[in-house]
Amino acid sequence: MLPALESFGQEAAGDDAGKANRLFCMNLGNGMCSDNFPTSTGKDYQSSSTFQPLEKLKKHFTLCTNLKNYGDHESTMYAFAEYADHTNPQFIKDSVDEIAAAHIGNDTRIRNLVVEQRNSYGVSWKGGLAVSPITNQQILFETIFGKVDRKKRAEFLALKKSMLDATREEAKGLMKQVSQEDRTKLDEYFSSLRESEKSIQRSERWLSQKHVEVPYPENVKFETDGLSEYSKKILECPYFNDRSANLDLLFLAFKYDVTRVANVYAEWNWLGHHTDSHQVKNAEGYLKNIEADQAYMMQTARFLGKLQATKTKTGGTLLDQTVCLVTSSLSINKVEGPHGCTNNPVIVAGGGFEHGKHIKFNGADNRNNVYLAALQHLGVEAESFATSSGIAKL
């Protein structure tokens, strides 16, 4: 059960340059203005002003557009758990990040790092239940870098392990006394216990490691020369700045192998973005929505750039090892208005895919086809995901 130790000539799984073993998911709340998406496709596509901040990273991502969104305005946060009509949340099962975490998340202290700013009903799902997210930046910092009392933590883990052992022995004693149907339920219970045991083992290994000392993230400064007054207000908005700092922390979590799976939901109404989306049909509102999207892309480019600039021991980059999925659950456009369900985008970056192209889908395919391709690329043995109709060719 020990991790790979370089002292014995072993390399950790995270240092395999030819294999993607991390997943980053981000849903941009409220939607993007699809009227300003590129019209040309393929490797020679001409980007639009919306995606201009990503231009230097063009060969490291694939832009997927014209994907269908199942849901409505209220279900915008279910971007990675798109199972059915979201007015019936009982149909929701495991989200993309949770499926990936079951496959690649057990080698790190945190199997899945779920972060949101506010205003969601659940961005990550497991077994039909929403995973509790981290909503406070200070707590996020402490969670990643383990700023806790080690002695108290060790005592808590010892108690938890003792209770787990006692529960297992009691459950084993029941196996010979119950029906076949109940044995099946107990098998599922044992699987849950094994997962809890792995969690304890990860935490125990972490307690014995030397901690990385990093300063608390500072305010992120974006270049504002030549930008409109509205764009400057966005880049200086506290909510926007908090999200930039959160992405910095998630980058460090990947860099120091604290986690290999993360799912982040971006605040949907910073600086009145939701209100502006209702003005998309007039010239001023249309421009504001594009400028908001450009700000999102500036954040995305900054995060991807950090991954690309981080070299691994084998000579590759952290971006090569990380499949990044950036999407938006609503399409803001002049035909459908502020809450459209057609022409949704997914930016697929890193992970060792062949990138540098724009794929415009047929409008009937949904994002789950793209997610299924990403999950299979990570080694997950799955033939379908949620409402997928096939595997997207990326």
N, C-alpha and C positions, 0 to 999 in steps of 0.2 A: 504493500500500500504506500510505500515511500515514493516521493516524486523523483524524477530523473536527477541524478547528482553529477555535476561536471567533474567532481573529484575522482570519479570512477570512469571518466571518459564518456559519459553519457551526455546527450544534448536534450534539453527540454523540447517538448513538442512545438513550442512557439518559435523555435529557431530553424524550422524546416522552411527554407526559402521557396520551395516549390509547392507548398500547400497552404491554402487559406484556412485559418483556424480561429478567426474572430468575426463577430458580426456587430455592426452598428446600425441601428434603426432610428430615424428621426422623422416625425410627422410635423409639418408646418401648419399650425392651427389657422383656421378660417379660410384657407384656399389661396390659389395663385391665379393670376390673370392669364388664362389660356389664349386670349386673343393675341398675345405677344410671344407665343411660342414659335420656334423656327418652322418654316414651311418646307425647306429642302431637307432631304434625308441622306442616309449613307455616310461614308467617311468624309466626303467633301461638303458636308452641309454648312450652310452659312448661319452662324449663331445669331440670336437676337439680343437686344439690349438687356433683357431680363437676365440672361446667362453670361453676359460680358465679364462679370467678376470671376468666372470660372475658366476664362479663356486660356490662361497659362497652364491649366491642368486638363485641357481638352483631351489629350491622349490617354488620360487616366480614368475617364468615365464614359459611360454610355447613357445618352438621354433617351428615355422611353416616354412617348406621349400617346394621346388618344386612347387611353385606357379607361374602362368603365368603372364607376364607383357604385357599389351596392350600398344603399343607405340614403340618408338625407342630412339636412342641416344639423340635427341633433346628434347624429352618429359620426360627426367629423373626427372624433378622437379614436374611433375603432379602425384606424388605417391598417394595422397589422393583425387584426382579428376579424376579418371581413367574412363572416360565415353565412349570414342570411339577412332577412329583414331585421334591422336593429331596433325596431320597435318591440321585438321579442328577444330580449337579451339572453333568455334561457338557451338559445341556439348557439351562443358563442362558446367555443371550446378553447384550445390552446392557441396562443398567438405565435407569430413567426419567431420572435425572440425566445419564447419559452421552449418551442420545439428544438431550436438550435442549442439552447442552454442544456437540455437533456443530453445532447450529443457532445458538446465541446465545453460546457461550463463547469464540469466537475473537477477540473485540474487546478482551479483557482479558488481563492478565498471567497469571492463573491461570484456565484454562478450566473447571476443576471442583475445588472444594475439598472433599475427603472427610475427615471427622473421626469418630473413635470414641474411646470411653474404653478399653474392653478387651473381651475375651471374644466376638469374632465371627470367623466364617470368611470374611467378606467382605460389605460393605454396598453397594459400588458395583462394577459389572461392565462390562467392555468386551471384545467379541470372545470371550466365554466365559471370561475370566480376571478374577480379582478385582483391583480397583484398590487399590494400596497406600495405606492411610489414614494420616493424621497422628494419633498417639496421645498426644503430649506437648504440654502447653500452651505451654511455652517455645518449642518448635519451631513451633507454630502461630502464635505471636506474631511470631517472626522470619520465617516464611514470608510472612505477610500484609504486614508492614511493611518487609521487605527489609533487615533488619539484617545486611548482609554487606559484605565488602570489594569495593568497586566495581571496583577495578583488576583483582583476581583474577577477578572475575565476567566482565569484559570480555574478558580473555585466554582464559577457558574458552569463551566464546561464539564468539570468532574461530576457535579450534581446531575447535570443533564445526561451524561453518559451512564451514570448509575441507574437513573430512572429508566433509560432506554433498555438497559440489560434486563432489569426486572420485568419490564413490559414484555420483552421478547420471550423470556422464559415462561411467563404466564400464558402468553398466546400459544406457544408450542404445546403446552399441556392440554389446551382445548382441542387440538387438531384431531385427536382420536375419539372425541366425544360428540362431534357435531356432524351435520349432514354434509353431503358432497357440495351442495350449493354454498353452505357456510364455509367450507374449506376453500372454495374459490375466493370468497370475500376475504378470508384470512390470508390467502396468498397475496392479494392486492395490498393488504395491510402490511405484510412483511416487506413488500417492495417499498412501501412508504418508509418503513423503519430503516431499511438499507440506505435510502436516500438521506435520512436524518443522520445516520451513522457517518456517511461520507462527509456531510456538512461539519460534523464535530471534528473529524480527522483533518479536514482542511483548516479549521480554526486552530487546532492544536499545532499544526505545522507552522501556521502564521505566527503564533506566540513565540516560537523559537527563532524566528528570523530577525535579522537586523532591519530596523525600520528606516525607510527613506524619509529624510527631513526635507520638506519643501515649504516655501513661504505661502501664506494665504494669497489667493489670486488677486491681482490688482485690477482696477478698471481697465477695460480694453479700449485702446485708442485707435480709431479708424481714420484714414486720411479723408478729409472733407473738402479739400481745395477743388473748386470748380463745380461743386454740387449745388443743387437747389436748396433753398431754406428748409423745405419740407424734408429732404433727404438728411440734412444736417440734424434736424430735430429727431429723426428716427435713430441715427447713429449715436446720439447723446441721451436717448431715452433710457431710464433706469431699468425697465423690463428687458429691453434689448441688450443692455450691458450685462445684466445678470445672466442671460442665456449664453452670451459669449464666454463669460467666466465659467459657467457650468460645462460648456464644451471643452474648455481648457482642462478642467478637472477630469472629464471623461477621457481625454487624450492621455493624461498622466496615468489613469487607471489601466489603459491599454498598454502604455509604454512599460510600466512596472509589473505588468501581468497580474494585477489585482483582480481583474475580470477579463473575460473574453467575449462577453455579450453585454450590450447596453441598448436601452430603448428610451428615447427622450421625446417628450411632447412639448412643442413650443406654444407659449401663451398666444391666445387668439385675438385679443383685443387691445394690445399695447398701442398707445397713442391714437386710439380711436380707429384702428384698422378695420374692425367689423363695421363701424358706421360708414367708413369710406368705401367699403366694398359695395354698399348699397347705392353708391353714386357712380358705378362703373359706366353707365350709359351716357354720362356727360363728359366732356373733354377733361375737366379738372380732376374728376374722380378717377377717370381712366388712368391718367398720368400718375396720380397718387398710388394707385394699386401697383403699377409697374415699379415705382420707386421703392415701395415696400418689399416687393419680390427681389429687387436688386440687393436690398439690405440683407434679406435672408441668404442670398447667394454669396454675399461677402462673408457672412459667418461660416457658411458651408465651405467656401474656398479656404478660409483660414484654418479650419479644422482639418480638411483633407491635406492642406499644405504641410501641416505639422506632422501628419502621419507619413507623408511622402519624404520629408526631410529626415526622418528617424531611421537610421540604418540598423539592421539586425546583424547578429554575429556571422551569419552566412553570406552577408553582402547585399541582401535584398533590402526592402524597406518595410516599414510597418504597414504602409498602405497596401503593399503586395499581399500581406497576410490578413487583411481586414476587408471583408465584404461590407460595403456601406450602401444602405438603402435610404434614400431621402425622398419623401413623397409629400403630397398635400391632398387632403381628403375632399376638397371641393374645388370646382372650377368656376372662377369668377369671369364672366364674359357678357358681352352686350346682348346676346340672344337669350341665354338662360337667366341672366342676372347674377346676383351675388352667391347663389347656392346651387350651382350646376353640378351634375353628376356625370358629365361626359368630358372627355379630353383631360383626364387626370394624368399627372406626370409621375415618373419614378426615375430618379437619378441613381444609376448603379455604378459605384466607383470602387476601384481597387480590387483586391481579391484574386488577381491573376487572370481576370477575363481579358479578352481582346477588345480594347476600348477605342474611343475616338470617333464614335458614330452616333447618329440620331436614328432611332427606330420609331416610325409612326405606325401604331397598331391599327386594327380595323374598326375600332370603336365598340366592338362587341366583346372583345377579350377584356378580362379584368386583371387587376394588379396581382391577384393570387398566382397567375401563370408566371409572372416575373419572380415572385417570392419562392415558388416551387423550384425554379431554376437555381436560385441562390442557395436554397436549402440542400439541394442535391450537390451543388458545387462544394458545399461544406462537408459533404460526406453523409448527410442524412439520407437514409433509405426510405424514401417516400414516393409514392406514385401519384399522389394528389395532395392538395392542401385546400381545405375549405371549399370555396366555390370555383376552384380552378377548372378550366376546360382542357388544359394541356400544359405543356412545358414551353415557356417562351424561349426562343432561340436568341441568346445574347451573344 
